[in-house]
C-alpha cells in the first residue's frame, strides 16, 4: 500500500470514529476515559497537536469545535450529564 492510500484510509477511519461518537451521545466522556483512557476531548487535542505540528495555529477551543461540530460549550449543554459519584471514583482509580 502506498503512503497516500494509507493516509486516506487512516483519515477515513478517524472520520468514522468521530461520526460514530457524535451519534453515541449516551456514552459520556468520563465513561470513555474510565474504560479506554481517552475521550472525545483527547481526540480533539490530538487533532490540535497534529495541526500545530504542521505549523497550523489552532487553539483547544477551535479543535474541539471542529471535532464536535459545534462549540464545546454547546455540546456540553446539549449532551453532557453530571458525572455520578461512581464515575468519579472510577476515574480517580484509573487516573491516579
MDTraj code that builds the backbone (N, CA, C; nanometers):
import mdtraj as md
import numpy as np

residues = "UNK UNK UNK UNK UNK UNK UNK UNK UNK UNK UNK UNK UNK UNK UNK UNK UNK UNK UNK UNK UNK UNK UNK UNK UNK UNK UNK UNK UNK UNK UNK UNK UNK UNK UNK UNK UNK UNK UNK UNK UNK UNK UNK UNK UNK UNK UNK UNK UNK UNK UNK UNK UNK UNK UNK UNK UNK UNK UNK UNK UNK UNK UNK UNK UNK UNK UNK UNK UNK UNK UNK UNK UNK UNK UNK UNK UNK UNK UNK UNK UNK UNK UNK UNK UNK UNK UNK UNK UNK UNK UNK UNK UNK UNK UNK UNK".split()
xyz = np.array([
    [0.0851, -0.1172, 0.0000],
    [0.0000, 0.0000, 0.0000],
    [0.0899, 0.1238, 0.0000],
    [0.0555, 0.2197, -0.0842],
    [0.1375, 0.3410, -0.0880],
    [0.0975, 0.4345, 0.0270],
    [0.1843, 0.5285, 0.0568],
    [0.1666, 0.6177, 0.1714],
    [0.0399, 0.7031, 0.1606],
    [0.0062, 0.7497, 0.0411],
    [-0.1130, 0.8327, 0.0236],
    [-0.2403, 0.7530, 0.0518],
    [-0.2442, 0.6300, 0.0043],
    [-0.3610, 0.5451, 0.0304],
    [-0.3738, 0.5177, 0.1794],
    [-0.2622, 0.4885, 0.2445],
    [-0.2644, 0.4653, 0.3887],
    [-0.3169, 0.5885, 0.4615],
    [-0.2689, 0.7060, 0.4235],
    [-0.3140, 0.8310, 0.4840],
    [-0.4647, 0.8499, 0.4661],
    [-0.5140, 0.8225, 0.3476],
    [-0.6569, 0.8377, 0.3188],
    [-0.7409, 0.7387, 0.3989],
    [-0.6925, 0.6163, 0.4139],
    [-0.7646, 0.5167, 0.4925],
    [-0.7663, 0.5542, 0.6409],
    [-0.6537, 0.6021, 0.6909],
    [-0.6483, 0.6448, 0.8305],
    [-0.7416, 0.7632, 0.8554],
    [-0.7445, 0.8573, 0.7624],
    [-0.8343, 0.9724, 0.7750],
    [-0.9802, 0.9274, 0.7710],
    [-1.0110, 0.8329, 0.6850],
    [-1.1481, 0.7819, 0.6774],
    [-1.1871, 0.7115, 0.8075],
    [-1.0951, 0.6352, 0.8637],
    [-1.1227, 0.5667, 0.9901],
    [-1.1454, 0.6685, 1.1023],
    [-1.0653, 0.7744, 1.1060],
    [-1.0834, 0.8797, 1.2058],
    [-1.2207, 0.9444, 1.1909],
    [-1.2595, 0.9781, 1.0681],
    [-1.3906, 1.0407, 1.0463],
    [-1.5036, 0.9478, 1.0884],
    [-1.4882, 0.8185, 1.0620],
    [-1.5896, 0.7219, 1.1020],
    [-1.6008, 0.7156, 1.2538],
    [-1.4878, 0.7158, 1.3226],
    [-1.4885, 0.7174, 1.4697],
    [-1.5534, 0.8445, 1.5214],
    [-1.5165, 0.9585, 1.4652],
    [-1.5749, 1.0863, 1.5065],
    [-1.7260, 1.0853, 1.4868],
    [-1.7714, 1.0391, 1.3703],
    [-1.9142, 1.0365, 1.3413],
    [-1.9882, 0.9378, 1.4308],
    [-1.9252, 0.8254, 1.4597],
    [-1.9854, 0.7264, 1.5496],
    [-2.0042, 0.7864, 1.6891],
    [-1.9023, 0.8538, 1.7384],
    [-1.9105, 0.9155, 1.8710],
    [-2.0117, 1.0290, 1.8740],
    [-2.0297, 1.0974, 1.7616],
    [-2.1300, 1.2039, 1.7540],
    [-2.2706, 1.1460, 1.7682],
    [-2.2902, 1.0245, 1.7202],
    [-2.4211, 0.9592, 1.7307],
    [-2.4429, 0.8957, 1.8673],
    [-2.3349, 0.8572, 1.9330],
    [-2.3443, 0.7880, 2.0617],
    [-2.3290, 0.8859, 2.1772],
    [-2.4186, 0.9825, 2.1807],
    [-2.4129, 1.0829, 2.2873],
    [-2.4483, 1.0238, 2.4233],
    [-2.5054, 0.9026, 2.4239],
    [-2.5331, 0.8348, 2.5508],
    [-2.4037, 0.7924, 2.6204],
    [-2.2967, 0.7803, 2.5453],
    [-2.1673, 0.7450, 2.6027],
    [-2.0970, 0.8748, 2.6414],
    [-2.0825, 0.8954, 2.7696],
    [-2.0216, 1.0170, 2.8199],
    [-1.8689, 1.0085, 2.8132],
    [-1.8043, 1.1239, 2.8062],
    [-1.6580, 1.1276, 2.8004],
    [-1.5951, 1.0577, 2.9208],
    [-1.6541, 1.0755, 3.0395],
    [-1.5960, 1.0125, 3.1577],
    [-1.6029, 0.8604, 3.1463],
    [-1.7099, 0.8083, 3.0849],
    [-1.7189, 0.6634, 3.0637],
    [-1.6070, 0.6164, 2.9710],
    [-1.5847, 0.6926, 2.8652],
    [-1.4775, 0.6579, 2.7720],
    [-1.3419, 0.6619, 2.8418],
    [-1.3195, 0.7652, 2.9233],
    [-1.1925, 0.7762, 2.9958],
    [-1.1740, 0.6583, 3.0913],
    [-1.2815, 0.6228, 3.1611],
    [-1.2723, 0.5132, 3.2574],
    [-1.2449, 0.3790, 3.1910],
    [-1.2999, 0.3585, 3.0725],
    [-1.2846, 0.2294, 3.0052],
    [-1.1653, 0.2221, 2.9113],
    [-1.1353, 0.3333, 2.8435],
    [-1.0327, 0.3258, 2.7391],
    [-0.9138, 0.4186, 2.7603],
    [-0.9283, 0.5140, 2.8522],
    [-0.8183, 0.6059, 2.8773],
    [-0.8137, 0.7239, 2.7817],
    [-0.9144, 0.7384, 2.6957],
    [-0.9228, 0.8558, 2.6084],
    [-1.0699, 0.8869, 2.5845],
    [-1.0955, 1.0090, 2.5379],
    [-1.2333, 1.0506, 2.5123],
    [-1.2364, 1.1460, 2.3932],
    [-1.3512, 1.2044, 2.3702],
    [-1.3665, 1.2983, 2.2593],
    [-1.2705, 1.4164, 2.2735],
    [-1.2529, 1.4640, 2.3967],
    [-1.1614, 1.5759, 2.4185],
    [-1.0175, 1.5383, 2.3841],
    [-0.9804, 1.4158, 2.4152],
    [-0.8463, 1.3684, 2.3788],
    [-0.8297, 1.3692, 2.2269],
    [-0.9306, 1.3187, 2.1573],
    [-0.9242, 1.3160, 2.0110],
    [-0.9122, 1.4572, 1.9544],
    [-0.9866, 1.5512, 2.0113],
    [-0.9766, 1.6886, 1.9612],
    [-0.8396, 1.7479, 1.9938],
    [-0.7840, 1.7116, 2.1099],
    [-0.6499, 1.7600, 2.1449],
    [-0.5452, 1.7022, 2.0510],
    [-0.5571, 1.5752, 2.0164],
    [-0.4630, 1.5129, 1.9230],
    [-0.4731, 1.5786, 1.7861],
    [-0.5932, 1.6161, 1.7476],
    [-0.6151, 1.6888, 1.6219],
    [-0.5432, 1.8240, 1.6282],
    [-0.5606, 1.8943, 1.7387],
    [-0.4933, 2.0233, 1.7579],
    [-0.3420, 2.0069, 1.7537],
    [-0.2904, 1.9072, 1.8219],
    [-0.1460, 1.8846, 1.8237],
    [-0.0934, 1.8538, 1.6839],
    [-0.1677, 1.7755, 1.6070],
    [-0.1270, 1.7448, 1.4695],
    [-0.1251, 1.8716, 1.3850],
    [-0.2258, 1.9566, 1.4030],
    [-0.2296, 2.0843, 1.3301],
    [-0.1106, 2.1705, 1.3690],
    [-0.0854, 2.1818, 1.4980],
    [0.0268, 2.2630, 1.5455],
    [0.1601, 2.2091, 1.4947],
    [0.1738, 2.0761, 1.4898],
    [0.2962, 2.0149, 1.4369],
    [0.3178, 2.0495, 1.2897],
    [0.2087, 2.0754, 1.2179],
    [0.2166, 2.1135, 1.0764],
    [0.2274, 2.2647, 1.0583],
    [0.2426, 2.3375, 1.1693],
    [0.2559, 2.4830, 1.1609],
    [0.1232, 2.5566, 1.1515],
    [0.0127, 2.4857, 1.1775],
    [-0.1197, 2.5469, 1.1757],
    [-0.1540, 2.5863, 1.3186],
    [-0.1725, 2.7151, 1.3423],
    [-0.2058, 2.7635, 1.4759],
    [-0.3520, 2.7322, 1.5040],
    [-0.3758, 2.6437, 1.5995],
    [-0.5121, 2.6035, 1.6328],
    [-0.5244, 2.5954, 1.7842],
    [-0.6254, 2.6609, 1.8369],
    [-0.6481, 2.6576, 1.9814],
    [-0.7249, 2.5321, 2.0205],
    [-0.7279, 2.5058, 2.1510],
    [-0.8053, 2.3936, 2.2028],
    [-0.9528, 2.4093, 2.1667],
    [-1.0050, 2.5307, 2.1825],
    [-1.1467, 2.5540, 2.1509],
    [-1.1759, 2.5349, 2.0023],
    [-1.0843, 2.5786, 1.9158],
    [-1.1037, 2.5593, 1.7713],
    [-1.1038, 2.4110, 1.7363],
    [-1.0125, 2.3359, 1.7954],
    [-1.0054, 2.1925, 1.7675],
    [-1.1298, 2.1213, 1.8179],
    [-1.1764, 2.1597, 1.9349],
    [-1.2978, 2.0971, 1.9876],
    [-1.4176, 2.1278, 1.8989],
    [-1.4277, 2.2509, 1.8507],
    [-1.5407, 2.2856, 1.7641],
    [-1.5365, 2.2052, 1.6343],
    [-1.4169, 2.1841, 1.5796],
    [-1.4029, 2.1021, 1.4596],
    [-1.4459, 1.9585, 1.4905],
    [-1.3990, 1.9052, 1.6019],
    [-1.4298, 1.7658, 1.6354],
    [-1.5770, 1.7469, 1.6702],
    [-1.6314, 1.8342, 1.7539],
    [-1.7695, 1.8199, 1.7996],
    [-1.8717, 1.8704, 1.6975],
    [-1.8269, 1.9496, 1.6023],
    [-1.9186, 2.0049, 1.5033],
    [-1.9993, 2.1217, 1.5554],
    [-1.9595, 2.1744, 1.6693],
    [-2.0250, 2.2889, 1.7328],
    [-1.9338, 2.3343, 1.8464],
    [-1.9547, 2.4540, 1.8974],
    [-1.8750, 2.4950, 2.0129],
    [-1.8900, 2.3932, 2.1271],
    [-1.7810, 2.3655, 2.1955],
    [-1.7827, 2.2650, 2.3010],
    [-1.8852, 2.2991, 2.4084],
    [-1.8991, 2.4264, 2.4419],
    [-1.9959, 2.4662, 2.5450],
    [-2.1380, 2.4273, 2.5034],
    [-2.1669, 2.4382, 2.3749],
    [-2.2990, 2.3999, 2.3246],
    [-2.3180, 2.2486, 2.3346],
    [-2.2151, 2.1733, 2.2967],
    [-2.2235, 2.0271, 2.3069],
    [-2.2448, 1.9858, 2.4519],
    [-2.1685, 2.0470, 2.5436],
    [-2.1833, 2.0137, 2.6855],
    [-2.3258, 2.0397, 2.7324],
    [-2.3812, 2.1547, 2.6956],
    [-2.5174, 2.1887, 2.7375],
    [-2.6191, 2.0882, 2.6841],
    [-2.5978, 2.0411, 2.5618],
    [-2.6934, 1.9503, 2.4986],
    [-2.6737, 1.8044, 2.5388],
    [-2.5486, 1.7620, 2.5567],
    [-2.5203, 1.6185, 2.5655],
    [-2.4590, 1.5705, 2.6964],
    [-2.3863, 1.6548, 2.7642],
    [-2.3103, 1.6068, 2.8792],
    [-2.3941, 1.6081, 3.0048],
    [-2.3881, 1.4989, 3.0776],
    [-2.4565, 1.4901, 3.2062],
    [-2.3537, 1.5022, 3.3179],
    [-2.4008, 1.5312, 3.4364],
    [-2.3106, 1.5376, 3.5511],
    [-2.2595, 1.3971, 3.5815],
    [-2.1323, 1.3888, 3.6127],
    [-2.0736, 1.2596, 3.6467],
    [-2.1284, 1.2130, 3.7814],
    [-2.1554, 1.0849, 3.7886],
    [-2.2027, 1.0270, 3.9143],
    [-2.0838, 1.0070, 4.0085],
    [-2.1137, 0.9816, 4.1331],
    [-2.0070, 0.9529, 4.2290],
    [-1.9297, 0.8279, 4.1872],
    [-2.0010, 0.7286, 4.1345],
    [-1.9348, 0.6057, 4.0894],
    [-1.8420, 0.6335, 3.9715],
    [-1.8851, 0.7175, 3.8775],
    [-1.8000, 0.7531, 3.7633],
    [-1.6764, 0.8287, 3.8108],
    [-1.6946, 0.9201, 3.9031],
    [-1.5816, 0.9975, 3.9563],
    [-1.4841, 0.9071, 4.0291],
    [-1.5361, 0.8121, 4.1075],
    [-1.4486, 0.7185, 4.1783],
    [-1.3714, 0.6306, 4.0820],
    [-1.4380, 0.5829, 3.9757],
    [-1.3698, 0.5013, 3.8759],
    [-1.2622, 0.5820, 3.8053],
    [-1.2900, 0.7094, 3.7786],
    [-1.1904, 0.7942, 3.7147],
    [-1.0696, 0.8136, 3.8060],
    [-1.0953, 0.8418, 3.9325],
    [-0.9849, 0.8621, 4.0284],
    [-0.8992, 0.7373, 4.0399],
    [-0.9630, 0.6204, 4.0336],
    [-0.8888, 0.4948, 4.0425],
    [-0.8062, 0.4684, 3.9176],
    [-0.8636, 0.4984, 3.8001],
    [-0.7929, 0.4683, 3.6754],
    [-0.6945, 0.5770, 3.6331],
    [-0.7039, 0.6954, 3.6962],
    [-0.6149, 0.8076, 3.6635],
    [-0.5603, 0.8685, 3.7925],
    [-0.4747, 0.7932, 3.8617],
    [-0.4231, 0.8430, 3.9915],
    [-0.3351, 0.9662, 3.9767],
])
top = md.Topology()
chain = top.add_chain()
for i, resn in enumerate(residues, 1):
    res = top.add_residue(resn, chain, resSeq=i)
    for name in ("N", "CA", "C"):
        top.add_atom(name, md.element.get_by_symbol(name[0]), res)
traj = md.Trajectory(xyz[None], top)
